[in-house]
Amino acid sequence: MADDNNANQDDIDNMFGDPPSSESSDLNLDEISEPEELKNKSDDKEFAIGEAMAGDVTAIYDIPVNVSAVLGRSTMQVSQLLKLGRGAVIELDRKVGEAIDIYVNNRLVARGEVVVVEDKLGITMTEIVKSDRT
C-alpha cells in the first residue's frame, strides 16, 4: 500500500481485482432502461381501505406494534404523587371533547375520539397526522 494509513486508487483496485476498462467506466444513465413492470405502474393509484399497496407488503402484516391512546398529561412533584390515594382526581392538560393522541410505537400517528364498544372503550380516528420524517 502507499503508506500504512492511506490507500491510493491503485491499492483499492488491486483489492477488488482488475479495474474496469475506461470504456465501461463512462456510464451513460440515458442508456439504462426501466424494467417493464415499473414502466406501467402509476404512483397515482389510490387504494381502498385494507387493500394491500403491493404484493410484498403482506410480509410485514404479522409484525406486532404497540398502540397507545393518550387522554392527556399532567406534571406533579413526587410529594404530590405520594399524597394520591383511592378516589384522587388528576387534572389532565386536555379539555372535554378535545381529540386524544394515538401513538404507534411511541410515534404520533393520529388523533381521535373516545367511544364505547360494547363494554369496552375504543377510539374513532378523526385525523391522521402526517409524519415529519424525510
PANUVO-836519 format. One record per residue: z, y, x of N, C-alpha, C in turn; residue number from 1. Coordinates in nm, 2 decimals. Atoms other than C-alpha are relative to their C-alpha. Example, Ala and Ser with C-alpha at 12.3 -4.5 7.8 and 13.67 -1.06 7.14 Angstrom:
BEGIN
<r n_zz="0.00" n_yy="-0.12" n_xx="0.09" ca_zz="0.78" ca_yy="-0.45" ca_xx="1.23" c_zz="0.00" c_yy="0.12" c_xx="0.09" i="1"/>
<r n_zz="0.00" n_yy="-0.11" n_xx="-0.09" ca_zz="0.71" ca_yy="-0.11" ca_xx="1.37" c_zz="0.08" c_yy="0.11" c_xx="-0.08" i="2"/>
REM end
This chain:
BEGIN
<r n_zz="0.00" n_yy="-0.12" n_xx="0.08" ca_zz="0.00" ca_yy="0.00" ca_xx="0.00" c_zz="0.00" c_yy="0.12" c_xx="0.09" i="1"/>
<r n_zz="0.01" n_yy="-0.12" n_xx="-0.07" ca_zz="-0.05" ca_yy="0.36" ca_xx="0.10" c_zz="0.13" c_yy="0.04" c_xx="0.07" i="2"/>
<r n_zz="-0.14" n_yy="-0.01" n_xx="-0.06" ca_zz="0.33" ca_yy="0.41" ca_xx="0.16" c_zz="0.09" c_yy="-0.08" c_xx="-0.09" i="3"/>
<r n_zz="-0.09" n_yy="0.09" n_xx="0.07" ca_zz="0.64" ca_yy="0.24" ca_xx="0.03" c_zz="0.02" c_yy="0.04" c_xx="-0.15" i="4"/>
<r n_zz="-0.03" n_yy="-0.05" n_xx="0.13" ca_zz="0.68" ca_yy="0.46" ca_xx="-0.28" c_zz="-0.12" c_yy="0.03" c_xx="-0.09" i="5"/>
<r n_zz="0.12" n_yy="-0.05" n_xx="0.07" ca_zz="0.33" ca_yy="0.57" ca_xx="-0.38" c_zz="-0.12" c_yy="-0.09" c_xx="0.02" i="6"/>
<r n_zz="0.12" n_yy="0.08" n_xx="-0.01" ca_zz="0.02" ca_yy="0.38" ca_xx="-0.46" c_zz="-0.12" c_yy="0.09" c_xx="-0.03" i="7"/>
<r n_zz="0.12" n_yy="-0.08" n_xx="0.03" ca_zz="-0.33" ca_yy="0.52" ca_xx="-0.45" c_zz="-0.09" c_yy="-0.09" c_xx="-0.09" i="8"/>
<r n_zz="0.09" n_yy="0.07" n_xx="0.09" ca_zz="-0.62" ca_yy="0.42" ca_xx="-0.67" c_zz="-0.05" c_yy="-0.13" c_xx="0.05" i="9"/>
<r n_zz="0.05" n_yy="0.13" n_xx="-0.06" ca_zz="-0.74" ca_yy="0.15" ca_xx="-0.43" c_zz="0.11" c_yy="-0.11" c_xx="-0.01" i="10"/>
<r n_zz="-0.10" n_yy="0.10" n_xx="0.02" ca_zz="-0.40" ca_yy="-0.02" ca_xx="-0.44" c_zz="0.01" c_yy="-0.05" c_xx="-0.14" i="11"/>
<r n_zz="-0.01" n_yy="0.03" n_xx="0.15" ca_zz="-0.39" ca_yy="-0.01" ca_xx="-0.82" c_zz="-0.12" c_yy="-0.09" c_xx="-0.03" i="12"/>
<r n_zz="0.12" n_yy="0.08" n_xx="0.03" ca_zz="-0.75" ca_yy="-0.15" ca_xx="-0.83" c_zz="0.02" c_yy="-0.14" c_xx="0.06" i="13"/>
<r n_zz="-0.03" n_yy="0.13" n_xx="-0.06" ca_zz="-0.65" ca_yy="-0.43" ca_xx="-0.59" c_zz="0.10" c_yy="-0.09" c_xx="-0.08" i="14"/>
<r n_zz="-0.09" n_yy="0.08" n_xx="0.08" ca_zz="-0.36" ca_yy="-0.53" ca_xx="-0.81" c_zz="-0.06" c_yy="-0.06" c_xx="-0.12" i="15"/>
<r n_zz="0.06" n_yy="0.05" n_xx="0.12" ca_zz="-0.58" ca_yy="-0.57" ca_xx="-1.11" c_zz="-0.14" c_yy="-0.06" c_xx="0.02" i="16"/>
<r n_zz="0.13" n_yy="0.06" n_xx="-0.02" ca_zz="-0.88" ca_yy="-0.72" ca_xx="-0.95" c_zz="-0.10" c_yy="0.10" c_xx="0.04" i="17"/>
<r n_zz="0.11" n_yy="-0.09" n_xx="-0.04" ca_zz="-1.22" ca_yy="-0.57" ca_xx="-0.89" c_zz="0.00" c_yy="0.13" c_xx="-0.09" i="18"/>
<r n_zz="0.01" n_yy="-0.12" n_xx="0.09" ca_zz="-1.25" ca_yy="-0.21" ca_xx="-1.01" c_zz="-0.13" c_yy="-0.01" c_xx="-0.08" i="19"/>
<r n_zz="0.12" n_yy="0.00" n_xx="0.08" ca_zz="-1.50" ca_yy="-0.15" ca_xx="-1.29" c_zz="-0.12" c_yy="0.07" c_xx="0.07" i="20"/>
<r n_zz="0.11" n_yy="-0.07" n_xx="-0.06" ca_zz="-1.85" ca_yy="-0.06" ca_xx="-1.19" c_zz="-0.02" c_yy="0.14" c_xx="-0.05" i="21"/>
<r n_zz="0.01" n_yy="-0.14" n_xx="0.04" ca_zz="-1.95" ca_yy="0.30" ca_xx="-1.21" c_zz="-0.07" c_yy="0.02" c_xx="-0.13" i="22"/>
<r n_zz="0.08" n_yy="-0.01" n_xx="0.13" ca_zz="-2.19" ca_yy="0.24" ca_xx="-1.50" c_zz="0.09" c_yy="-0.04" c_xx="-0.12" i="23"/>
<r n_zz="-0.08" n_yy="0.03" n_xx="0.12" ca_zz="-1.93" ca_yy="0.08" ca_xx="-1.72" c_zz="0.12" c_yy="0.09" c_xx="-0.01" i="24"/>
<r n_zz="-0.11" n_yy="-0.08" n_xx="0.01" ca_zz="-1.66" ca_yy="0.33" ca_xx="-1.64" c_zz="-0.03" c_yy="0.13" c_xx="-0.08" i="25"/>
<r n_zz="0.04" n_yy="-0.11" n_xx="0.08" ca_zz="-1.86" ca_yy="0.60" ca_xx="-1.82" c_zz="-0.01" c_yy="-0.04" c_xx="-0.14" i="26"/>
<r n_zz="0.00" n_yy="0.05" n_xx="0.13" ca_zz="-1.76" ca_yy="0.52" ca_xx="-2.17" c_zz="-0.04" c_yy="0.11" c_xx="-0.10" i="27"/>
<r n_zz="0.05" n_yy="-0.10" n_xx="0.10" ca_zz="-1.95" ca_yy="0.69" ca_xx="-2.45" c_zz="0.05" c_yy="-0.04" c_xx="-0.13" i="28"/>
<r n_zz="-0.06" n_yy="0.04" n_xx="0.12" ca_zz="-1.75" ca_yy="0.69" ca_xx="-2.76" c_zz="-0.09" c_yy="0.00" c_xx="-0.12" i="29"/>
<r n_zz="0.10" n_yy="0.00" n_xx="0.10" ca_zz="-2.06" ca_yy="0.75" ca_xx="-2.97" c_zz="-0.06" c_yy="-0.14" c_xx="-0.02" i="30"/>
<r n_zz="0.06" n_yy="0.13" n_xx="0.00" ca_zz="-2.18" ca_yy="0.40" ca_xx="-2.88" c_zz="0.09" c_yy="-0.10" c_xx="-0.06" i="31"/>
<r n_zz="-0.10" n_yy="0.10" n_xx="0.06" ca_zz="-1.87" ca_yy="0.23" ca_xx="-3.03" c_zz="-0.02" c_yy="0.00" c_xx="-0.15" i="32"/>
<r n_zz="0.02" n_yy="0.01" n_xx="0.14" ca_zz="-1.94" ca_yy="0.11" ca_xx="-3.38" c_zz="0.13" c_yy="-0.04" c_xx="-0.07" i="33"/>
<r n_zz="-0.12" n_yy="0.03" n_xx="0.08" ca_zz="-1.68" ca_yy="0.09" ca_xx="-3.65" c_zz="-0.03" c_yy="-0.14" c_xx="-0.07" i="34"/>
<r n_zz="0.02" n_yy="0.13" n_xx="0.06" ca_zz="-1.62" ca_yy="-0.27" ca_xx="-3.79" c_zz="-0.04" c_yy="0.02" c_xx="-0.15" i="35"/>
<r n_zz="0.06" n_yy="-0.01" n_xx="0.14" ca_zz="-1.80" ca_yy="-0.33" ca_xx="-4.13" c_zz="0.11" c_yy="0.01" c_xx="-0.10" i="36"/>
<r n_zz="-0.11" n_yy="-0.01" n_xx="0.10" ca_zz="-1.47" ca_yy="-0.39" ca_xx="-4.31" c_zz="0.07" c_yy="0.13" c_xx="-0.01" i="37"/>
<r n_zz="-0.06" n_yy="-0.14" n_xx="0.01" ca_zz="-1.35" ca_yy="-0.04" ca_xx="-4.22" c_zz="-0.09" c_yy="0.10" c_xx="-0.05" i="38"/>
<r n_zz="0.10" n_yy="-0.09" n_xx="0.05" ca_zz="-1.68" ca_yy="0.13" ca_xx="-4.30" c_zz="0.01" c_yy="0.02" c_xx="-0.15" i="39"/>
<r n_zz="0.01" n_yy="-0.01" n_xx="0.15" ca_zz="-1.65" ca_yy="0.06" ca_xx="-4.67" c_zz="0.14" c_yy="0.03" c_xx="-0.06" i="40"/>
<r n_zz="-0.14" n_yy="-0.04" n_xx="0.05" ca_zz="-1.27" ca_yy="0.14" ca_xx="-4.70" c_zz="0.00" c_yy="0.14" c_xx="-0.03" i="41"/>
<r n_zz="-0.02" n_yy="-0.14" n_xx="0.03" ca_zz="-1.18" ca_yy="0.46" ca_xx="-4.87" c_zz="0.15" c_yy="0.02" c_xx="0.01" i="42"/>
<r n_zz="-0.14" n_yy="-0.03" n_xx="-0.01" ca_zz="-0.85" ca_yy="0.62" ca_xx="-4.78" c_zz="0.05" c_yy="0.07" c_xx="-0.12" i="43"/>
<r n_zz="-0.04" n_yy="-0.07" n_xx="0.12" ca_zz="-0.85" ca_yy="0.80" ca_xx="-5.11" c_zz="0.04" c_yy="-0.09" c_xx="-0.12" i="44"/>
<r n_zz="-0.03" n_yy="0.10" n_xx="0.11" ca_zz="-0.78" ca_yy="0.48" ca_xx="-5.32" c_zz="0.15" c_yy="0.02" c_xx="-0.04" i="45"/>
<r n_zz="-0.14" n_yy="-0.01" n_xx="0.05" ca_zz="-0.47" ca_yy="0.51" ca_xx="-5.54" c_zz="0.04" c_yy="-0.14" c_xx="-0.05" i="46"/>
<r n_zz="-0.05" n_yy="0.14" n_xx="0.03" ca_zz="-0.26" ca_yy="0.20" ca_xx="-5.60" c_zz="0.10" c_yy="0.02" c_xx="-0.12" i="47"/>
<r n_zz="-0.09" n_yy="0.01" n_xx="0.11" ca_zz="-0.08" ca_yy="0.11" ca_xx="-5.92" c_zz="0.14" c_yy="-0.03" c_xx="0.05" i="48"/>
<r n_zz="-0.14" n_yy="0.04" n_xx="-0.04" ca_zz="0.30" ca_yy="0.07" ca_xx="-5.91" c_zz="0.01" c_yy="-0.15" c_xx="0.02" i="49"/>
<r n_zz="-0.02" n_yy="0.14" n_xx="-0.03" ca_zz="0.38" ca_yy="-0.25" ca_xx="-5.75" c_zz="-0.12" c_yy="-0.07" c_xx="0.06" i="50"/>
<r n_zz="0.12" n_yy="0.05" n_xx="-0.05" ca_zz="0.03" ca_yy="-0.31" ca_xx="-5.63" c_zz="0.00" c_yy="0.01" c_xx="0.16" i="51"/>
<r n_zz="-0.01" n_yy="0.00" n_xx="-0.15" ca_zz="0.01" ca_yy="-0.41" ca_xx="-5.26" c_zz="-0.11" c_yy="0.10" c_xx="0.05" i="52"/>
<r n_zz="0.09" n_yy="-0.10" n_xx="-0.06" ca_zz="-0.16" ca_yy="-0.14" ca_xx="-5.04" c_zz="-0.10" c_yy="-0.08" c_xx="0.09" i="53"/>
<r n_zz="0.09" n_yy="0.08" n_xx="-0.08" ca_zz="-0.31" ca_yy="-0.41" ca_xx="-4.81" c_zz="0.06" c_yy="-0.14" c_xx="0.00" i="54"/>
<r n_zz="-0.04" n_yy="0.14" n_xx="0.01" ca_zz="-0.30" ca_yy="-0.79" ca_xx="-4.79" c_zz="0.11" c_yy="-0.03" c_xx="0.09" i="55"/>
<r n_zz="-0.10" n_yy="0.04" n_xx="-0.09" ca_zz="-0.08" ca_yy="-0.80" ca_xx="-4.49" c_zz="0.13" c_yy="0.07" c_xx="-0.02" i="56"/>
<r n_zz="-0.13" n_yy="-0.06" n_xx="0.03" ca_zz="0.19" ca_yy="-0.58" ca_xx="-4.64" c_zz="0.10" c_yy="-0.10" c_xx="-0.06" i="57"/>
<r n_zz="-0.10" n_yy="0.10" n_xx="0.06" ca_zz="0.34" ca_yy="-0.89" ca_xx="-4.81" c_zz="0.08" c_yy="-0.06" c_xx="0.11" i="58"/>
<r n_zz="-0.08" n_yy="0.05" n_xx="-0.10" ca_zz="0.47" ca_yy="-0.99" ca_xx="-4.47" c_zz="0.13" c_yy="0.07" c_xx="0.02" i="59"/>
<r n_zz="-0.12" n_yy="-0.07" n_xx="-0.01" ca_zz="0.74" ca_yy="-0.73" ca_xx="-4.49" c_zz="0.09" c_yy="0.00" c_xx="-0.13" i="60"/>
<r n_zz="-0.07" n_yy="0.00" n_xx="0.12" ca_zz="0.85" ca_yy="-0.80" ca_xx="-4.85" c_zz="0.14" c_yy="-0.05" c_xx="0.00" i="61"/>
<r n_zz="-0.13" n_yy="0.07" n_xx="-0.01" ca_zz="1.14" ca_yy="-1.02" ca_xx="-4.75" c_zz="0.10" c_yy="0.07" c_xx="0.09" i="62"/>
<r n_zz="-0.09" n_yy="-0.07" n_xx="-0.09" ca_zz="1.30" ca_yy="-0.77" ca_xx="-4.51" c_zz="0.10" c_yy="0.08" c_xx="-0.08" i="63"/>
<r n_zz="-0.10" n_yy="-0.06" n_xx="0.08" ca_zz="1.63" ca_yy="-0.66" ca_xx="-4.65" c_zz="0.02" c_yy="0.15" c_xx="0.04" i="64"/>
<r n_zz="-0.03" n_yy="-0.14" n_xx="-0.03" ca_zz="1.71" ca_yy="-0.28" ca_xx="-4.67" c_zz="0.13" c_yy="0.03" c_xx="-0.08" i="65"/>
<r n_zz="-0.12" n_yy="-0.05" n_xx="0.06" ca_zz="2.03" ca_yy="-0.10" ca_xx="-4.76" c_zz="-0.03" c_yy="0.12" c_xx="-0.09" i="66"/>
<r n_zz="0.03" n_yy="-0.11" n_xx="0.09" ca_zz="2.00" ca_yy="0.12" ca_xx="-5.07" c_zz="0.13" c_yy="0.06" c_xx="-0.04" i="67"/>
<r n_zz="-0.13" n_yy="-0.07" n_xx="0.04" ca_zz="2.28" ca_yy="0.38" ca_xx="-5.14" c_zz="-0.04" c_yy="0.12" c_xx="-0.09" i="68"/>
<r n_zz="0.01" n_yy="-0.11" n_xx="0.09" ca_zz="2.32" ca_yy="0.63" ca_xx="-5.42" c_zz="0.12" c_yy="0.09" c_xx="0.02" i="69"/>
<r n_zz="-0.11" n_yy="-0.09" n_xx="-0.04" ca_zz="2.54" ca_yy="0.93" ca_xx="-5.32" c_zz="0.02" c_yy="0.10" c_xx="-0.12" i="70"/>
<r n_zz="-0.03" n_yy="-0.10" n_xx="0.11" ca_zz="2.70" ca_yy="1.11" ca_xx="-5.62" c_zz="0.04" c_yy="0.13" c_xx="0.06" i="71"/>
<r n_zz="-0.04" n_yy="-0.13" n_xx="-0.06" ca_zz="2.84" ca_yy="1.38" ca_xx="-5.39" c_zz="0.09" c_yy="-0.03" c_xx="0.12" i="72"/>
<r n_zz="-0.08" n_yy="0.01" n_xx="-0.13" ca_zz="3.05" ca_yy="1.45" ca_xx="-5.08" c_zz="0.12" c_yy="0.10" c_xx="-0.02" i="73"/>
<r n_zz="-0.12" n_yy="-0.08" n_xx="-0.01" ca_zz="3.39" ca_yy="1.60" ca_xx="-5.01" c_zz="0.06" c_yy="-0.01" c_xx="0.14" i="74"/>
<r n_zz="-0.07" n_yy="-0.01" n_xx="-0.13" ca_zz="3.58" ca_yy="1.71" ca_xx="-4.70" c_zz="0.14" c_yy="0.03" c_xx="-0.02" i="75"/>
<r n_zz="-0.14" n_yy="-0.02" n_xx="0.01" ca_zz="3.95" ca_yy="1.69" ca_xx="-4.66" c_zz="0.07" c_yy="-0.04" c_xx="0.13" i="76"/>
<r n_zz="-0.08" n_yy="0.04" n_xx="-0.12" ca_zz="4.22" ca_yy="1.67" ca_xx="-4.40" c_zz="0.07" c_yy="-0.13" c_xx="-0.02" i="77"/>
<r n_zz="-0.07" n_yy="0.14" n_xx="0.01" ca_zz="4.39" ca_yy="1.34" ca_xx="-4.32" c_zz="0.13" c_yy="0.01" c_xx="-0.08" i="78"/>
<r n_zz="-0.12" n_yy="-0.02" n_xx="0.08" ca_zz="4.71" ca_yy="1.48" ca_xx="-4.46" c_zz="-0.02" c_yy="-0.01" c_xx="-0.15" i="79"/>
<r n_zz="0.04" n_yy="0.00" n_xx="0.15" ca_zz="4.54" ca_yy="1.54" ca_xx="-4.80" c_zz="-0.04" c_yy="-0.15" c_xx="-0.04" i="80"/>
<r n_zz="0.05" n_yy="0.14" n_xx="0.03" ca_zz="4.38" ca_yy="1.19" ca_xx="-4.78" c_zz="0.12" c_yy="-0.09" c_xx="-0.02" i="81"/>
<r n_zz="-0.12" n_yy="0.08" n_xx="0.00" ca_zz="4.72" ca_yy="1.03" ca_xx="-4.72" c_zz="0.08" c_yy="0.02" c_xx="-0.13" i="82"/>
<r n_zz="-0.07" n_yy="-0.03" n_xx="0.12" ca_zz="4.86" ca_yy="1.20" ca_xx="-5.03" c_zz="-0.07" c_yy="-0.05" c_xx="-0.13" i="83"/>
<r n_zz="0.08" n_yy="0.05" n_xx="0.11" ca_zz="4.59" ca_yy="1.05" ca_xx="-5.26" c_zz="0.07" c_yy="-0.13" c_xx="-0.05" i="84"/>
<r n_zz="-0.05" n_yy="0.12" n_xx="0.06" ca_zz="4.71" ca_yy="0.78" ca_xx="-5.50" c_zz="-0.08" c_yy="-0.03" c_xx="-0.12" i="85"/>
<r n_zz="0.07" n_yy="0.04" n_xx="0.12" ca_zz="4.61" ca_yy="0.60" ca_xx="-5.81" c_zz="-0.01" c_yy="0.11" c_xx="-0.10" i="86"/>
<r n_zz="0.03" n_yy="-0.10" n_xx="0.10" ca_zz="4.45" ca_yy="0.84" ca_xx="-6.06" c_zz="-0.03" c_yy="0.14" c_xx="0.06" i="87"/>
<r n_zz="0.03" n_yy="-0.12" n_xx="-0.06" ca_zz="4.39" ca_yy="1.11" ca_xx="-5.80" c_zz="-0.15" c_yy="0.03" c_xx="-0.02" i="88"/>
<r n_zz="0.13" n_yy="-0.05" n_xx="0.02" ca_zz="4.07" ca_yy="1.31" ca_xx="-5.85" c_zz="-0.05" c_yy="0.07" c_xx="0.12" i="89"/>
<r n_zz="0.06" n_yy="-0.06" n_xx="-0.11" ca_zz="3.85" ca_yy="1.40" ca_xx="-5.56" c_zz="-0.12" c_yy="0.08" c_xx="-0.05" i="90"/>
<r n_zz="0.11" n_yy="-0.09" n_xx="0.04" ca_zz="3.62" ca_yy="1.70" ca_xx="-5.63" c_zz="-0.11" c_yy="-0.01" c_xx="0.10" i="91"/>
<r n_zz="0.12" n_yy="0.01" n_xx="-0.08" ca_zz="3.27" ca_yy="1.65" ca_xx="-5.51" c_zz="-0.08" c_yy="0.13" c_xx="0.00" i="92"/>
<r n_zz="0.08" n_yy="-0.12" n_xx="-0.02" ca_zz="3.01" ca_yy="1.91" ca_xx="-5.40" c_zz="-0.12" c_yy="0.01" c_xx="-0.10" i="93"/>
<r n_zz="0.11" n_yy="0.00" n_xx="0.09" ca_zz="2.78" ca_yy="1.83" ca_xx="-5.69" c_zz="0.05" c_yy="0.04" c_xx="-0.14" i="94"/>
<r n_zz="-0.03" n_yy="-0.05" n_xx="0.14" ca_zz="2.76" ca_yy="1.98" ca_xx="-6.04" c_zz="-0.04" c_yy="-0.12" c_xx="-0.10" i="95"/>
<r n_zz="0.04" n_yy="0.09" n_xx="0.10" ca_zz="2.74" ca_yy="1.77" ca_xx="-6.36" c_zz="-0.14" c_yy="0.01" c_xx="-0.03" i="96"/>
<r n_zz="0.14" n_yy="-0.01" n_xx="0.03" ca_zz="2.38" ca_yy="1.68" ca_xx="-6.43" c_zz="-0.09" c_yy="0.02" c_xx="0.12" i="97"/>
<r n_zz="0.08" n_yy="-0.02" n_xx="-0.12" ca_zz="2.27" ca_yy="1.76" ca_xx="-6.07" c_zz="-0.05" c_yy="-0.14" c_xx="0.05" i="98"/>
<r n_zz="0.06" n_yy="0.13" n_xx="-0.05" ca_zz="2.04" ca_yy="1.49" ca_xx="-5.92" c_zz="0.09" c_yy="-0.05" c_xx="0.12" i="99"/>
<r n_zz="-0.07" n_yy="0.06" n_xx="-0.11" ca_zz="2.20" ca_yy="1.24" ca_xx="-5.68" c_zz="-0.10" c_yy="-0.04" c_xx="0.10" i="100"/>
<r n_zz="0.09" n_yy="0.04" n_xx="-0.11" ca_zz="2.06" ca_yy="1.14" ca_xx="-5.35" c_zz="0.00" c_yy="-0.15" c_xx="0.02" i="101"/>
<r n_zz="0.03" n_yy="0.15" n_xx="-0.02" ca_zz="1.91" ca_yy="0.79" ca_xx="-5.29" c_zz="-0.04" c_yy="-0.02" c_xx="0.14" i="102"/>
<r n_zz="0.03" n_yy="0.03" n_xx="-0.14" ca_zz="1.91" ca_yy="0.66" ca_xx="-4.94" c_zz="-0.04" c_yy="-0.14" c_xx="0.02" i="103"/>
<r n_zz="0.04" n_yy="0.14" n_xx="-0.04" ca_zz="1.73" ca_yy="0.36" ca_xx="-4.79" c_zz="0.02" c_yy="0.00" c_xx="0.15" i="104"/>
<r n_zz="-0.03" n_yy="0.01" n_xx="-0.14" ca_zz="1.87" ca_yy="0.26" ca_xx="-4.46" c_zz="0.04" c_yy="0.13" c_xx="0.06" i="105"/>
<r n_zz="-0.05" n_yy="-0.13" n_xx="-0.04" ca_zz="2.05" ca_yy="0.59" ca_xx="-4.43" c_zz="-0.10" c_yy="0.11" c_xx="0.01" i="106"/>
<r n_zz="0.10" n_yy="-0.10" n_xx="0.00" ca_zz="1.73" ca_yy="0.79" ca_xx="-4.48" c_zz="-0.02" c_yy="0.04" c_xx="-0.15" i="107"/>
<r n_zz="0.02" n_yy="-0.06" n_xx="0.14" ca_zz="1.70" ca_yy="1.02" ca_xx="-4.79" c_zz="-0.14" c_yy="-0.03" c_xx="-0.04" i="108"/>
<r n_zz="0.14" n_yy="0.03" n_xx="0.05" ca_zz="1.40" ca_yy="0.89" ca_xx="-4.99" c_zz="-0.03" c_yy="0.05" c_xx="-0.14" i="109"/>
<r n_zz="0.02" n_yy="-0.04" n_xx="0.13" ca_zz="1.46" ca_yy="1.01" ca_xx="-5.34" c_zz="0.12" c_yy="0.06" c_xx="-0.06" i="110"/>
<r n_zz="-0.11" n_yy="-0.05" n_xx="0.08" ca_zz="1.67" ca_yy="1.18" ca_xx="-5.60" c_zz="-0.01" c_yy="-0.05" c_xx="-0.14" i="111"/>
<r n_zz="0.00" n_yy="0.06" n_xx="0.13" ca_zz="1.77" ca_yy="1.06" ca_xx="-5.94" c_zz="0.12" c_yy="0.03" c_xx="-0.08" i="112"/>
<r n_zz="-0.11" n_yy="-0.02" n_xx="0.10" ca_zz="2.00" ca_yy="1.05" ca_xx="-6.24" c_zz="0.07" c_yy="-0.13" c_xx="-0.03" i="113"/>
<r n_zz="-0.08" n_yy="0.12" n_xx="0.03" ca_zz="2.28" ca_yy="0.80" ca_xx="-6.32" c_zz="-0.03" c_yy="-0.04" c_xx="-0.14" i="114"/>
<r n_zz="0.02" n_yy="0.06" n_xx="0.14" ca_zz="2.20" ca_yy="0.57" ca_xx="-6.62" c_zz="0.09" c_yy="-0.12" c_xx="-0.01" i="115"/>
<r n_zz="-0.08" n_yy="0.12" n_xx="0.03" ca_zz="2.39" ca_yy="0.29" ca_xx="-6.78" c_zz="-0.10" c_yy="-0.11" c_xx="-0.04" i="116"/>
<r n_zz="0.09" n_yy="0.11" n_xx="0.03" ca_zz="2.21" ca_yy="-0.05" ca_xx="-6.77" c_zz="0.09" c_yy="-0.12" c_xx="-0.04" i="117"/>
<r n_zz="-0.10" n_yy="0.10" n_xx="0.06" ca_zz="2.40" ca_yy="-0.30" ca_xx="-7.00" c_zz="0.14" c_yy="0.05" c_xx="0.04" i="118"/>
<r n_zz="-0.14" n_yy="-0.04" n_xx="-0.03" ca_zz="2.75" ca_yy="-0.28" ca_xx="-6.85" c_zz="0.01" c_yy="0.05" c_xx="0.15" i="119"/>
<r n_zz="0.00" n_yy="-0.04" n_xx="-0.14" ca_zz="2.65" ca_yy="-0.15" ca_xx="-6.50" c_zz="-0.07" c_yy="0.14" c_xx="0.01" i="120"/>
<r n_zz="0.07" n_yy="-0.13" n_xx="-0.03" ca_zz="2.54" ca_yy="0.18" ca_xx="-6.35" c_zz="-0.13" c_yy="-0.02" c_xx="0.07" i="121"/>
<r n_zz="0.13" n_yy="0.00" n_xx="-0.06" ca_zz="2.19" ca_yy="0.24" ca_xx="-6.24" c_zz="-0.05" c_yy="0.14" c_xx="0.03" i="122"/>
<r n_zz="0.05" n_yy="-0.13" n_xx="-0.04" ca_zz="1.97" ca_yy="0.52" ca_xx="-6.11" c_zz="-0.15" c_yy="0.00" c_xx="-0.05" i="123"/>
<r n_zz="0.14" n_yy="-0.03" n_xx="0.04" ca_zz="1.65" ca_yy="0.66" ca_xx="-6.26" c_zz="-0.05" c_yy="0.10" c_xx="0.10" i="124"/>
<r n_zz="0.05" n_yy="-0.09" n_xx="-0.10" ca_zz="1.44" ca_yy="0.81" ca_xx="-5.98" c_zz="-0.08" c_yy="0.11" c_xx="-0.07" i="125"/>
<r n_zz="0.06" n_yy="-0.12" n_xx="0.06" ca_zz="1.33" ca_yy="1.16" ca_xx="-6.07" c_zz="-0.09" c_yy="0.07" c_xx="0.10" i="126"/>
<r n_zz="0.07" n_yy="-0.07" n_xx="-0.10" ca_zz="1.19" ca_yy="1.28" ca_xx="-5.74" c_zz="-0.01" c_yy="-0.09" c_xx="0.13" i="127"/>
<r n_zz="0.02" n_yy="0.06" n_xx="-0.12" ca_zz="1.05" ca_yy="1.12" ca_xx="-5.43" c_zz="0.00" c_yy="0.10" c_xx="0.11" i="128"/>
<r n_zz="-0.01" n_yy="-0.09" n_xx="-0.11" ca_zz="1.15" ca_yy="1.30" ca_xx="-5.11" c_zz="-0.10" c_yy="-0.03" c_xx="0.11" i="129"/>
<r n_zz="0.10" n_yy="0.02" n_xx="-0.11" ca_zz="0.87" ca_yy="1.35" ca_xx="-4.85" c_zz="0.07" c_yy="-0.01" c_xx="0.13" i="130"/>
<r n_zz="-0.06" n_yy="0.02" n_xx="-0.14" ca_zz="0.96" ca_yy="1.23" ca_xx="-4.50" c_zz="-0.05" c_yy="0.11" c_xx="0.09" i="131"/>
<r n_zz="0.04" n_yy="-0.10" n_xx="-0.10" ca_zz="0.96" ca_yy="1.49" ca_xx="-4.22" c_zz="-0.05" c_yy="-0.06" c_xx="0.12" i="132"/>
<r n_zz="0.05" n_yy="0.06" n_xx="-0.12" ca_zz="0.85" ca_yy="1.23" ca_xx="-3.97" c_zz="-0.14" c_yy="0.03" c_xx="0.03" i="133"/>
<r n_zz="0.14" n_yy="-0.03" n_xx="-0.04" ca_zz="0.54" ca_yy="1.30" ca_xx="-3.77" c_zz="-0.06" c_yy="-0.12" c_xx="0.07" i="134"/>
REM end
